[in-house]
Amino acid sequence: MSTTDSVKRQVGEPRADERTPPDAWTVMEGFYAAEVAYVAAGGFGTANYDDVAAYLDPEVILYQAPGLPFTGTGTWHGHDGMERFLARFSEVWESMEFLGQEHWGDQDTVLVRNRVRFRARATGREVETLILQHITVKDGRMLECRPFYWNPQAITDACRPGDAGR
């Protein structure tokens, strides 16, 4: 770095050649695309999980709400836990489509309001719902995710054979 560069740069400001990790929303955009592709490809045993794992911190934790058809233990730890979760998730859902997203956050935290359409494998029924996610990111990878579902009963009903028209 030249003397001129050191004078122009403010204290604490990174040099132009230093890489800054992407902000939390940028990380999640990549994760959502990889997640949709994973489910569409058939999930565990068929889809490539590496594309999803690239957006996850090795210590990632997903806290899912109890009582949903795909939540299992409710808490999923690390890359293996996330892969098991997505395997279960893709057994339940044939497809998922993000219909709209709003986000608020900064470098390390983002709140995302997702309007999503799912199609259940067992019934073929679709459900549109809102999911609010509180996500933290560390070094450009998702570290923690806490999703909140607007209508968990509609999700459960879409997956349960014999509940058509509810």
N, C-alpha and C positions, 0 to 999 in steps of 0.2 A: 504494500500500500504506500502510495506517495505521501509526502508531507501535505500537499494540497488536499488530498482525500481525507487525511486525518483532521484537518482544520474544518473542512466542510461538514463532516459527520458529527452529529450531536453525540454527547456522552450516552452510552447505552443503546444507541441506534445500530442495528446490524449493518455490516458491510454488504455491498451489492452481491458479492459472491457467496454470502452465507445463505443457506437454505432455511426457510421458515416452514415448519410443518403446516399443512392445510388447516383451515379453520374447521370447526366441528360440523358445520353444514356441508361443506365440501366432502368431508369424510362420509357423511351419511348419504349424500347423493350417490356416491360410488357403492356403498353398502346396499342401498335399496335396489339399485340396478342388478347387483350380483345376486341378491336374495330372490328377486323376481325370476331371473334366469335359472336359478337353482330349482325353484318350485316348478317352473314350466318344463324343465328337462326331466322331471320325475323324481327329484330329490335323491335321498340316500341310495347308493348303489348304482345310480344312473348319471347323476349330475356331478360336475366337478366342484368340490367344496373349496378348493384352493382359491378360487376367485372371491369367495365370501371371506375366507380366513385372512386374506390380504388386508382387510379393513378392521381386523380385530386385534386388540392387545392380547398377549398370551394370558393375562390375568382377567380377561373380560368376565363380567357377571351380568346375566339377564335375569331380572325379577319379573316373572309372569304372574298374573292374577290367578288365584285359585278358582277351580270350578269350570274352566273352559276346556273344550274337548282336546286341546293340544298342550296343556300346561304341565302335565306330569307332576314332577316334584315342586314346581313353581319357581325354583332357583336353579339356574344353569351356569356352571363355572368353566372357564377356560375354553380353548378351541374345541376340545372333545365334547364338553357340555353343550356348546353352541351347535356342534354338528349333530349331536343326539336330539337337541331341540328341533333343529330344522328338518331332521329325518321324520320326527313325529308330526311336525307342522305340515310337511309335504304329503304325509299319509292322509291327513285330514282334508287338505285343500288341493284341488286340482289346478286352480289358478288363482292369482291375485293380481289386481290392477290398481295402481295409484291413480285416483281420479282428480285429486287436488292435494296440494301441500302448501302449508304456510309454516314459516319457521322464524324463531327469534333466538338470538344467542350471540356468542363471541367465539374466541379461539378454542376454548375448552369445554363449553357447555352449549347445548342447543335444546330448545323445546320445539317439537314438530307436531303440527296438527295435520294428520293424514286422513283424507277421505278415501276409503278403500272399498273395492268390490272383491269379494271372495266367491269361489264356486266350490262347493263341497264335493269330494269324491264319492262319498257314500250315497248321496241323494241327488246330485246334480243341481241342487238349488243354489241360487246366488243370494248373497246378502251384502248390502252396502252399509257401512258404518263409519264412525269416526274413532280414531285412536290418537290419543295425545301421548307423546313419548318425551320423557326427560332423559337426556343422554349426556354423558361426559366422555371426553376424548382426551387421550394422553399420547403425545408424540405422533399425532396423525392417525391414531387407531381408536376404535370404540373401546372404552374401558368399562362403562356401566350403562345399562338401559333399563328404564322402568316404564313400561307401557300401561296406559289406562284406557280401557275400552268403554265407549259410550253406551253400548247396548249388548252386554254379554249374553243376555237371554236370546236375542235374535241370532247371535253366532251359534249358540248351542242348538237352537231350533233348526237352523239350516243344516246342521250335521246329523240330526237325529231322524232316522227313517220313521215314517208314519206321522210326522208333525207338519205335513204340507198344509199351507193355508193359515198357519198360526200368525 
